[in-house]
Amino acid sequence: MPKKQTGKVSDWKGLRDGSAKGKSRAKPVSWRARLRSVWVWTKRIAAVAAVCALGYGAYYAYENIYFEEILGADSRPIRQIAFKTDGAIGGAWMNSYLKIRNGSKLTDVNIFSLKQAIDALTQIKSSEVERVFPDTLRITISEHKPMAKIIVRVDYEDRIFLMSDEGVFFRPICISDADIAKLLYISGIKTPFSGSAPATYPDAARLKEFIDFAKSENPEHFAVWYAVDVSEISSITLPLLTVTTKDGVAIVFEPKDYKKQFDRLQYILRYIKENPFNRVEKMDLTLKENSLVKFAPEKSK
Amino acid sequence: MSKSKTVAALEIGTGKMQVFLGEIVDGKMLNFVGSGQAMTAGVKKADICDVVKAAARAQAAIVEAEKSASAQIKTVCLGISGTHIKGFRNTGSANVSGADAIVRREDIERATEDARSKTLAEGRSYIHRICSGYFLDGKYCADPVGMRAEHIDVEYWMLYGDNEKISDALHVVQSFGLEVEHLVFSGIASALAVTDEKQRENGVLVVDIGCGTSDYSYVKHGRTVQAGVIPIGGDHITNDLSFGLQLSRKDSERIKIHCGKATITEDEKSQKFWKLGDQQIGDKKIPMDAINKIVRARLEELFLLLRDELDEFLIEDGIREIVLTGGTSNLNGICELASAVMELPCSKGKFASAVQPCLRYQEYATALGLLEYARREEEVASAKNTGWLGGMFSTIFKL
C-alpha cells in the first residue's frame, strides 16, 4: 500500500479571496468594476430604504387609517353614544370630557385617542371604545369603587383622593360629596404617590376586610367612625389599627380575630350606655384577656 | 415549480475573452441566453500577465453578455488554461475489508482518500482531481460496489497549476463582485462540448488548438483519463510565417486564415499567393509550398508532442479517435495531418443538436463546454437535494 501523504492538500477554492461573499471585497480593478460596485451598493441601500419605508408606512396606516372605511363599511354621523359603566361616571360628563363634535362621522372618530383619553382618568379601571356601524359609538368602562378617602397635599393645596378596595388611589369623578363624606379618612400612609401617579396601597386587602367586618357587625357604630390610622398595620411586633370616631374616641384594634374584638366593643358600648360614666377617651381591644377603657377626667364630663 | 439559474461561462483566451450566458432549468435543460466578447489584453500564451488589463476586457465582455441577455449574473464558471497547468497520475489503493471480499463503499472511499491526498509543492494548487477509473485486482471496473475482489485501486488524474496564475484568473472575476463557482480546465470543457456520450465511452482525444496553447483531454469510459497543455497554438504559426516569409504579423495572420493549409496536394504546391492581393508594386507572390511547409512543421511538432504525452494510450489502443477543436482547428487539412502523425482517425468537433446553429463554431467550444459543465454540476447538486424538505432547506441556506 502506498505511503499516505500528510499535510494540507491545497485546492483552487482556497485561493478565492471571498470578495463575492461580501466579507472583504477585493478592490475593483477597472472603471466598470467600480461602477458596478457603486450600482450594487446603491441597489442594496435602496432595498433597505424601501423596506424601512414600507414598514413605517404600514405602521402609519395602522395608526391613522380607518380600515373599516377603506373596506367599505357604511359610515354615517354618530347618532348615539352607547355608554355603559359599573360606577358613578355619567354619560353626560363623559360626553363633555371627550368633546365629540356633533355630526362627526363614525369613521372620523379616532377610537384609539378616545380610549387613551378615558384611560388617563385615574378612576377608570379599564375601558373599551368601539364603533358599531352604521351610527353608534359604544364606550364601556369599568371604574374603581371607593373604600376610603385620603387627603394629600399637592401643589400647596389639600386634595381628596379616594382609595379603591384594590388599594388604587384616584381623583373622584361624579361621586357626590355626601358619598365622599360617608367614607373613612385614612391616615398614616406616607407616600401615596409613586412619581406623578398615585401609588397603590399594598395593605388594601387587610383594610377592606376590617372595614367590611365593621360595617356588617355594627353598622350603627361604624356610621360614627371618622378616620382610621393604618401606620401600624404592618408592624411585625404589634400590628394595630386605630379608629377615631366623630366624637374623638380612639378605638385600638388588632388586624386579626375581629369577631372577638367587636364582641368586646359591643359589650363596652352597651355597658357605657347603661351606666352614667364620663366620656370615653380610648378603648384598647387588643389585649389578651381583657380590654382597656380610658375615661376622660371629671371636669370634661 | 421549475428552478432556474443563470450562469456565465467565461473563457480567458489568448485571442479573445468569450462570455456565454446560459439558463439552467432544474439542472437538466440548458438554454443559451446571451453572449459577450472582447479582444484580449494582458494575456500571453493563456497566462494572465497584466491583471488590470485582463480584468477590464473580461468585465467588458461580461457586461456585454448581461446586456444581451437582460440579466445580471452572480456566479461564473471560469475556464482556465496556460502553460503553468500540469498534471500527474496518482493511484490510491485499499484492501477490501469485508470477509466476504465484496467491495463496499467504505473500501472505495479509503482508496479514493489515498489517491486524492497527495500534497503539492508550495505555491501550487489543484484545479481538478479527476477519477479516471477503478481497478479490481488489476482489472478495470466501471462500478466496483458489490463486486468481489481482494484489492482495489483508484486512478486519479491530478491537474494543478501555479497559485499566482490561478489567483490572477480568479481575481479577474471576483474583482467584479462575482463569485467563481467552478474553475474548469479549458480542455475538459471543450471535450464536453464537441463529443457525444458514445465517443467519450469508446475513448477520444480532444485537442483544443487555441491561439497561445493547445489544451488536450483524453476521455475514456466517460471519464477524463488525462488532460494537459501543449504550449503551441495558432499564434506560433503566425509568428513562424512572419519570420519565415518576412511578412508583418497582420499579413501573416491573413495568409494563415485564407490560404494556410496543413496538407496540400502536388498541384497546390505550385500555386502562389499574392501577399497583398492588389498586385501593385510592393506586392509579392508567395509559394503555397512555403506556407504549407511552415504551417505543417509547427503542427507536426504539436502532434508529435501530443503523441509523446499520450504514448501509453496509443500503444494500448486506448484512444480510438482524435477530435480537433479551437480556432486553429479551422486550418485546412489539419485533420489529415493529425491523423497521419497520430495514426488515428481524426475529425473536427461536432456540437450537440441542442446547440444553436449560430454557436456551432470551433472557437466557441470551450465556452459552450463550460456551460455544459455548470449544468452537469447543477444536476448533481439538485440530485442531492431531493424532496421538498431538502429543497426548502437548500433555499433557506442560499438566502
Chai-1 contact restraints between the chains, C-beta under 6 A:
chainA,res_idxA,chainB,res_idxB,connection_type,confidence,min_distance_angstrom,max_distance_angstrom,comment,restraint_id
A,M1,B,S93,contact,1.0,0.0,6.0,A-B,restraint_1
A,Q5,B,S117,contact,1.0,0.0,6.0,A-B,restraint_2
A,Q5,B,K118,contact,1.0,0.0,6.0,A-B,restraint_3
A,Q5,B,T119,contact,1.0,0.0,6.0,A-B,restraint_4
A,G7,B,T119,contact,1.0,0.0,6.0,A-B,restraint_5
A,V9,B,S117,contact,1.0,0.0,6.0,A-B,restraint_6
A,V9,B,T119,contact,1.0,0.0,6.0,A-B,restraint_7
A,S10,B,S125,contact,1.0,0.0,6.0,A-B,restraint_8
A,D11,B,S125,contact,1.0,0.0,6.0,A-B,restraint_9
A,D11,B,Y126,contact,1.0,0.0,6.0,A-B,restraint_10
A,W12,B,S125,contact,1.0,0.0,6.0,A-B,restraint_11
A,W12,B,I127,contact,1.0,0.0,6.0,A-B,restraint_12
A,W12,B,I166,contact,1.0,0.0,6.0,A-B,restraint_13
A,W12,B,L183,contact,1.0,0.0,6.0,A-B,restraint_14
A,L15,B,S125,contact,1.0,0.0,6.0,A-B,restraint_15
A,L15,B,I166,contact,1.0,0.0,6.0,A-B,restraint_16
A,L15,B,S167,contact,1.0,0.0,6.0,A-B,restraint_17
A,L15,B,L170,contact,1.0,0.0,6.0,A-B,restraint_18
A,R16,B,L170,contact,1.0,0.0,6.0,A-B,restraint_19
A,D17,B,Q174,contact,1.0,0.0,6.0,A-B,restraint_20
A,S19,B,Q174,contact,1.0,0.0,6.0,A-B,restraint_21
A,A20,B,Q174,contact,1.0,0.0,6.0,A-B,restraint_22
A,A20,B,L178,contact,1.0,0.0,6.0,A-B,restraint_23
A,A20,B,E179,contact,1.0,0.0,6.0,A-B,restraint_24
A,A26,B,Q174,contact,1.0,0.0,6.0,A-B,restraint_25
A,A26,B,S175,contact,1.0,0.0,6.0,A-B,restraint_26
A,P28,B,S175,contact,1.0,0.0,6.0,A-B,restraint_27
A,V29,B,V52,contact,1.0,0.0,6.0,A-B,restraint_28
A,V29,B,A55,contact,1.0,0.0,6.0,A-B,restraint_29
A,V29,B,S175,contact,1.0,0.0,6.0,A-B,restraint_30
A,S30,B,A55,contact,1.0,0.0,6.0,A-B,restraint_31
A,S30,B,A56,contact,1.0,0.0,6.0,A-B,restraint_32
A,S30,B,Q59,contact,1.0,0.0,6.0,A-B,restraint_33
A,R32,B,Q59,contact,1.0,0.0,6.0,A-B,restraint_34
A,A33,B,Q59,contact,1.0,0.0,6.0,A-B,restraint_35
A,A33,B,S175,contact,1.0,0.0,6.0,A-B,restraint_36
A,A33,B,F176,contact,1.0,0.0,6.0,A-B,restraint_37
A,R36,B,G177,contact,1.0,0.0,6.0,A-B,restraint_38
A,V40,B,G177,contact,1.0,0.0,6.0,A-B,restraint_39
